[in-house]
Amino acid sequence: MRNTVAGAPLWIWIAFHIGVFIALGIDLFTSKRRGRELSLRAALQRTVIWVIVSLAFNAVVWRIKGPHHALDFLTGYLIEYSLSMDNIFVFVLIFAHFRVPPLAQRRVLVWGIVGALIMRGTMIWCGIALVHRFHFILYFFGLFLLLTAARMLFTTHSVRDFTEGWVLRTCRRILPITREFHNEDFRVRMDGRWMLTPLALTMIVIEITDLIFALDSIPAVLAITRDQFIAYTSNICAILGLRSLYFLLAELMNRFIYLRTGLALVLGFVGMKMITANYLPFPRVISLGIIVLILGVTIALSMLKTKQGMAEGRK
């Protein structure tokens, strides 16, 4: 068990994944047992618990791999967690488009997280392997992040982009899909054959959407670290809290009016950091401080601006 795999002892890889699956199992079991939509208070409590668990794991990283890797984990976690908020706003649009019942949303989110774990893990491993073999690809990743930042600054989310693409049209054409939802089932047997439900179609759109978002988030974490263990675990810890964060932010999405601007600035910063790393390296603490400052200011301005608008609306 003392063997080292991808920059970390084998035992911590095993322990981490056991913890992930136990946490997902508990989350799914408790949700089914509740039998009702997650309340705002419960969502807040679970979100706080997920953050505390992630920070506790960060302390384990500090102990095992040292303070530099711990700072990289915290920076990567913060970036991925912030990008998850942007994902949530798109999920809200998708659920609204398909008219997914609140109780059915939780199952889509759980299985969406499982799919995200597999996709992100695969993409991180492939991305790091490419960087180690072709170092110049970092410049392409950095340029891609700059283009993504520009797109986020000058475009807005449209549910049409995620629900009327060729993938969805193909699914409707070749797959048997019922017209109505059937509780939380992804498929039902009707007239002697199995058919997918609209919930399954929603799941397909969610997974494809997350794959699109991963194209932004994976280069972002690679701008922070090329350590496979740190890149992977920081990404996974951010994703694990996505379900509770969704139910916390779904009703507040109109309050974060400047969040995309903040995320664009963060991606622009890490893109420039990736491109200039060999000529103008940023200390880890400064990089973390800049990212925290950008996100903190944009969120604070969003809340202040919308609070003023709400106050004026009540007059």
C-alpha positions, 0 to 999 in steps of 0.5 A: 500500500506504499506504492505511489500512483500519479503523484500520491500514495495508492491508499489515499486514492482508494480511500478518496474513492471509497469516501466519494461513493459512500457520500454519494450513497448517503446523499441519494439514500437520504434524498429518497427517504425524505420523499420531498423537494430539498428545502432551502435550509436543508440545501444550505446545510448540505452545501456547508457540509460539502465545503467543510468536507472538501476543506478537511480533505485539503488539510489531508493534502497539506499533511501528505503532499505539503503546503504548495500542493494544498494551495494548488488544491484550494485554488483549483477547488475554488475555480471549479466550484465557481464554474459549477455555479454557472453550470447550475444556471444552465441546469435551471433553464434545462429543467424549466424547458423540459418541465421536470418535476422538482422531485425528479430533478434530484435523480437527474442531478445525482446521476449527472454527478456520477457521469461528470466524475467519469468524464472529468477524471478521464479528461484530466488524465488525458489532458495531463498526459498530453501536456507531459508529452507535448508541452506546447499544448499549454499555449493552446489551452491558455488561448482557449481559456481567453476565448472562453472568457471573451465568450462569457463576457459578450454572450448570455446563456440561452436554453435553445442552445442546449435543447435544440441541437443536433444531438437532441434532434437525433435522440428524438428521431431514433429513440422511443420516448414517451410524452409524459413523465413516469415518476422518477423513472428513466424508462418504462415498458409500454405496449410490450416495449421499453421506452425512454421517458422525458426524464431520460432525455433531460439526463442526456442533455445534462450530460452533454452540457456538462461535457461542454462545460468540462472543456472550459474547466479542465484547462482551467485546473491545468493552469493551476497544477499538472499534478494528477492527484490535485487536479482530479480531487479538486475537480471531484470535490467541487462536483460533489457539492453540485446537487445541494448547491443547485437547490440552494441557488436555483431560487437565487439565480437572478441575484448573481447578475455579475457572476459570469463577468467574474468567472470570465475574468478568472478564466482570462487570468488563468489563461494568461497565467498559463501562457506566461508561466515560463516568463512571468510566474505567479506565486501560488498565494498571489494567484489564489488571492487574485481569484478570491478577490475577483469572485468576492467583488463580483458576488458582492456587487451582484448582491448589492445591486439586486438588493437595491433593485428589490428595495426599489420594487417594494416602494 
